[in-house]
Amino acid sequence: MPLIEVDGCPLNVEIEGPADAPVLMLSNSLGTDLRMWDNQVKPFTTRFRLIRYDRRGHGKSAVPPGPYAMERLGRDVLGILDHLGIDRIDWCGLSMGGMVGQWLGAHAPGRIRRLVLANTSCHYPVKDLWNERIAIVTQSGLAPLADGMMARWFSQGFIEAEPGTIAQMKDMMLATPAAGFIANCEAVRDMDHRDILAGIKAPTLIIAGRHDVATPIAAAEYIRARIPGAALTVLDAGHISNIEQASDFTAEAMGFLTSN
């Protein structure tokens, strides 16, 4: 698929699966690209027309000057859908992808059929962690953060058992443009979705990781309690649960998205 330009920013988009199937869009975490969903492509495309994309500042997408904001990132999604002539989608976003999903559910309700919000948060009252990351990457690039990010993304057991996967994820993170990483950190740092959660009317499944230190179960519980009718499931995983527990993640998401 060629790059799709939205408000002057070329965005990398991949589309797979049956052309006449319902559309499911996947959205990545900070510091990853659309390859983080590789484990889900085969099962999801049995039932869905699948759209994956690289958020601005990531992967093969362009890196416009920051800072970015959740509204900007949400409007990028709407621009992709408008370009493709797609009216309504299911959404599955992890971490930052879940943050964008919250914005879409509240501000573009007619475009969203169902929401899966995985390993995510709606607000960070303490900004120090984000400011420290921004300062480190500004001065020294992403390399100083790499090992610490892997420890936040995955449980220690998974890190020890799957060194090849950890190496691939570290390489993916290190390939993220520093300017794009910083601009997206600013979007997460400044996000406050607390007041919009009650306005999300789409059926919503929240997925949390039992060992997730980046967006702990308490953050998922906060969101679940404020989105009407939302359900919560907890996987035996760290932050990037769709990789650490790929089969369980896929089964939970698929069961929710295909239920009556």
N, C-alpha and C positions, 0 to 999 in steps of 0.2 A: 504494500500500500504506500503510495507517495505521502510525503509530508502534507498535513492539513494545516493551513495558515489560519490562525484565529487572532484577530486584532493585531496583525503584524508579526505574530510569533509562530513560526513553523513547529508543529507538534508531530512527533512520530506516533503513528497509529498502526496497529495490526488487527485484521479482521479474519476470523476463522469460523468454520461451522456452517450449517445449512442456511441458505439465504432466506428461507421462509420460516425459520424458527424464531421464537421470542428472543429479544436481544438482552444479553447480560454484559455489563461493563465492569471491568476490574480496575482497581486503582491501588497503586503501590505505596509502600512506606517511604519515608525520607531516606535518601541515600541508596535507593535501589532503582532498578528499571523494570520494564515489563517482563523480563525473564524470571522475576521472582515467582510468577504464576505458572511456570512451565509444568509443574506437577498437576495442575488443575485443568490444563488445556484439553487433554483427551477426554476425561469424563464430562467436563462441562459442554464440550461441543457435541455430545450425544443428544443434548436437549436444547442447546442454545446457539444462537448466532453470537459469537464471543468477540468483544472489543477490548483490546488492551492498548494502553498508551503510555508514553513517557511524559510525566508532568514537566512543565517548563522548568528549565534548569537541570534536567536529568536526562540520562541516556542519550538518545539521538535527537532529542528536541533542542530547540534553541535556548539561549541563556540571555534573555533581556535583562537590563539592569534592574536590580531590586530596590527596595524591599518588595516582596509580594504580600498578598493578603488572601484570606480564604475566599472572599468574594471573587477576586481575580481568578483564582484557581477553579472555582465553581463555574465561572463564565467561560473558561476554557473548555470545560466539558460540554456545556450547552452549545458552544460554537462547533465542536466536533459533531455533535448530534445534528445540528442544523445543516452542516455541510453534507452529511450523509443522508439527510432527509428522514431521520428517525425521530418519531414523536415521543416514544415512551420506552423506558428500559427498566430492568432490574439492575441493582447496584451492589457490588461487593467490594468494599474498601478496607484495607488493613492499615492501622496506625494513622498516618497522615491521610491515607485514602478514606478512612472512616470519618475523619474531620471534614473533608470535602463532601462526603456523603451526607453528613448532618446539615451542611449549608444547603445542599441541593434539596434534601427532603423538606426543609423549611421554606426555601425561597423559590423552588420550582416544583411544587407538589404535583402538578399535572404531568411532569415528565418522568416521575418515579413511581413504579408499580410496587416494588418491594425493596427493602434495604437490609443488607448485611453489614454491620459495623463491627469490625474485628480489632481487638487489641488497640483500643483507641481511647481518647479522652476528649473532653469538651472545653477545658480551660486549665491553664497553668498559673495559679496565683503567684508563685515564686518564679521570678524570671532569671535568677542567677545562673542556673545550669545552661540555659540557652545563650545568655550573654557570654559565658565562659567558652562555650563551643565556638561561638562566632569569633571571639578574640583569638582563639587557638588557630582556627582555620585561616583567618585573615593573615596571621603572622607566619604560619608554618605549613599550611595545607591540611589535608585530611589524614595523613599518615599517623600523626600522634594520637588520633582518636580511634584508630582501627581496632586494636585489641579490646579496648574498653567498650566499643560499640558491639562487638561480637558477644561480650559477656552480658550486655544488656539485652541483646536480641535473642539469645538462646540459653537454655538451661545448661549447667555444667556437665550433666550427663550426656547431653546431645553433643556438646563441644568435644568431649572425649571420645564419643562413639563415632562421630561423623566428621573427621578432620578434612576430608575432601570437600564436603559441602561448605564447611566453615571457610576454607580457602577460596572457594568460588564466591561466596558472599562478601568476603573481605575484598576480593578483586573488584567486585561490582561496586562496592562502596567507594573504593579508591579511584574508580573511573569516573565518579560523579564530579562535574566541574565545581571547583571551590566556590566560585561566585554563585552558582545555582544552589549549592548546599546552604550557603549563608542566607541567600534571599528567601529560601524556604524555611530555614530556621526562624527567620524573623516573622514569617506568617504564622508559624506554630506558636511562637512566643507571645504574639499579640492577639491570638485567637481568644474569643470568649463567646461560646455558643450556649451558655447556660440559659439565657432567656428565650432561645428559639426552640428548645427541645420540645416543649409542650405543643408547638405548632406543627410537628411532624405527624402526619396522618397515615403515611404508608405503613403497612405491616412491617415490623422491624425485628430482626434477630441480632442480638449482641453476642459476640464470641469473645471470651476472655481466656487468658492463659494462667494456669495455677502458679506458674513460676515466673510470671511476667513482672519484672521490676520497673519497666519503663512506663507501662500503663496498667497498674495493678487492678485486681478484681474490684476494689473499692471504686475506681473510676468507672468501670463498667456498670456497677450497681447504681451509681449516681445517674448515669444516662438512662438505664432501664427504668428507674423510678419516675422519670420525667417525660418519657415518650409514651403516650397512651397505648396500652396493650403490648408493649415490647416484651420479648422473651430473652432470657439469658442462658447461655450454655458455657460451661467451663471445660477447657481441654487441658490435658496433662502436658503443658508446653510452656515455653517462654514467650517472648514478644512476637516473633515471626512464626506464628502457630501454623500457618498454611504450609510451611516447610518442615517444621519440627514434627508435626503430627498431620502430615499431608492427607492420609486416608480419612482420618476422623474429621478433619476440617472440611474436606470435600463432601463427606456424607452429611454432615450437619447443614452445610450451606445448601446442598442439592435438595435435601429433604424439605427444608423450609421453602426454597424457591419454587418447588414443584408441587407443594401441597395445595389442596383446594381451599 
